[in-house]
């Protein structure tokens, strides 16, 4: 199974929207605004968005790892290097 460019962009769009909902949800919680979006009237949107983001990220990471594992010389150290470079590049 190979994702098309459109499917990949759609997944990235949903992940970016979910990450922005986390930021927005934390903001309205911290500042105490838009109380109609708070519990018990509405579930915390940041909790829902975090779960959605983690599920989609897990799918994307697994998908890319399965594709790369078809290369004969791809091993765990390559996987670890790929993940570390994606995570720590934001800190640099």
Buried (B, 14 or more C-beta within 10 A) or exposed (E): EEBEEEEEEEBEEEBEEBBEBBEBBBEBBEEEEEEEBBEEEEEBBBEBBBEBBEEBBEEBBEBEBEEEEEEEEBEEEBBEEBEEEEEEEEEE
